[in-house]
Amino acid sequence: MLAALHDALAPLGMALRGGFVPESGDTVPLLGDGSATRAVLLIGNIGGAMWPAFADSDARAHDAEHPLDNWTRDALDPVAARFAAKVVYPSDGPPYHPFQRWAARAEPVHVSPLRIFIHPTYGLWHAYRAAFLLADDPGLPVPMQARSPCISCAARPCLSTCPVGAFSETGFDDRTCARHVDSPAGTECRERGCLARRACPVGREYSYPPAQMAFHMEAFLALRR
């Protein structure tokens, strides 16, 4: 089943990011018939593999409000139905599903100094787009364990590269970031992606293409204008 799911996701530029058997406290929804979920599979993108499929879609061309969310639903709803899974999305809510908690159960991801999850291989260049909830465990492997790569990163260029110091050990100043990105001085961040995120040495080979970077930055600005 997992191999077939991999093949179904590949044309979408998506991947099975890992999974776990729910425990008490994971806040996993019941299935549609009211029975308990026996396995959770996290679906998402790694690097820029998803971008061509989305960029060429009708949602990208014609959906002005939530193109990526709506394309993701249109793409993954049929895949979930094929595998008899209930599918939930990060945008469902409020209340919202605890995708970050689930991701930490499924993969060796850790909170980075930029407050986004870092993966030991993919760095900061990945995302979770959906979760498939199953009635049976498909034979999930034990999730790999790995320490955060940030622990051994003494330089922490992610915290020193931002031109306006929006990132610090204590948090992210999103208003200062948005003002900079929306200004002439922020062209590099706006068109090619966050300089602080790009400064991270982990997984640079998976970094998003400039068009994908610009799309996400514009979405960030749209929420703050």
N, C-alpha and C positions, 0 to 999 in steps of 0.2 A: 504493500500500500504506500509506503513512504517513497519508494522508487517511482511509482506511478504518479504520485503527487509532485515529486521533483520535475518529472517530465511535463506535467500540466502547467507548472508555474514558469518553466524556462522561457516560453515564448513571450511572456509578460515582463521578463526581466526581473521576476520575483524569485525568492528562494525560501525554503523551509529553514527558519533560523534556529530551530530547536524546539523542544517540548518538555512537558513535565506531567506527572500524575498529581492532580490537585490534592492538597491537604487542607485541614481546617485553618482558616485565616487567609487563604489565597483569594477569597471573594470571587470565586468563579461562578458564573450563572448556571442555573439548571438548564437542561435541554428543553426543546419545545414541548415535549410530552410531560414535563415536570420531573423527569428522572435526573439522577446525578450525572454530572460530567465526569468521565473516567480518564480523559486525557486532553491536554491543551497543546495545540501546535501553533507556534508563532510564525507568522508569514511576514516577510519584509523584503527590502531591497538592500543590495550590497554594491557599493560604488555606483557607477553610472549605468549599470545594466538595464535598469528600468526606464531610463530617460527616453530612448528612441521610441519605445512602444507608447508611452504617454504623449510625447511631443507630437506624434503623428496622428493622434486620436481626435475625434470630434469634440470631446470634452475640452481638450487643450485649445482648440480653435474657437469654440462657441460658448463655453461655460465660463462666464466672467467672475462668478462669485466663489465657487469651491471646485475648481476643475479637477484637482488631483484627488480629492476625497471622492467625488462622484465617479471619476474614471476607475478608481480602485474598487468601488462597490460594483460597478458594471462588470469589471474584469473578474473579480473574485467570487461574487455570488454564484455564478454557474459552476465554478470549480468546487466550491463548498458543497453545492447540491450533488455534484457527481460523486463526492466521497461521503455523502450522508452526514455532513458536519453542519452544526449551527455556527454561523460566522458572526463575530462581533468586531467592531472597529473602534479605534481610539477616539473618533469624533462622536461616537454614540454618547448621548447624555445631554445635560446633566441628569443623574450622576454619571461620572465617567468611569470606565473600567480601569483598574490599576495596571496598565500595561508595563510600566517600569518595574513593578514588583514581579510581574510574570516574566519579563525579560531576564531579570536576575535569577529566576528559578530555572530558566531554560538554557542560558549561555553564560560564559565567564565575562560578563560586562560589569563595569564599575563606573561610578560617577566621577567624571573628570573635573579639573579645576574650572572648566567652562560650564559646568553643571549639566552637561549632556553625557550620555553613556559612551565610554570608550571600550572598544573591543581589542584584545591583544594582537589580532591580525589585521582587522579592517580599520583600526583607529577610530576616528570620528565620522567615518564615511559609510553610514548604514542607518537604517530606520526600520521601525516596526509598523506595518500597515494593517494587520488584521490578526485575529486569533480564530482558529478552527477548534470547536469544541466537539469531542467525540464521545460516543456511548461506550466504546471499548478502547483499551490500550493497544495501539498497533505494534507494540514491541519497541518502545522508545529506548534508545541507548541512554546510559547514564550521562548526564551533562558533563562536559569537560570542565575541569577546575583550573584556574590560572589566576595569578595575582595581577592587580592592576599595573599596567606598564608605567603609570604615573609615579609609582612608588620609587622607581629607580631613575626617574628623570629629574636630575638636580637643577638643570637650567630653567625648566618650565617656561619655554618661550611663548606658550599660549597666554601667559599672564603679563608678559612684558611687550608684546608686539602691538596690541591695540593702540591706535593713534590717540585715543581719548581716554584711555585707562578705564574702559567700561567693565573690565573683569578684574576681580581681586579674590583673595582667599576667602572673603566673606560673602561674595555674591556677584550678581550681574546687574549693572545699571542700564536697564533696557531703554530708558528715555534718552540718556546721553548717547547711547549707541545709535538709536534711531535718528536723532538730530544730525549726527555726523554722517551716517549713511545717506541721508536724504539731502545732504549739502554737496556743493561742488568738490569739497575736499574728500568726500566719501566715495568718489567715483570708483576707485579700485575695489573697495569692499562691495559696492552695489553691483558692479558688473562682473566681478570675478570671484566674489565670495569673501566671507569674513577673513580678514588677515590673521586674526588670532587663531581661528580654527585651522587655517592653512599652515600655520607655523608649527603645528604638532608634527613630530617626526615619525609617528607611528602610522603605518598603513597609507603612506602617501600615494602609493601606486593605485589605491582605490578611490582617490579623490574624485569628486563630481566634476563633470565637464563644465566649462564656463556658463553655458546656457542654463544648465540645471541650477548652478549657483545663483545666477541672476534671478531665476524664477523664485527660488526660496527667499531671497533677500527682498524681492518685491512683495511677496506675501507677508513677510515680517513687517515691512513698512505699512502695508495696507491696514494692518491691525492697530497701528499707532498714529495714523494720520487723523 
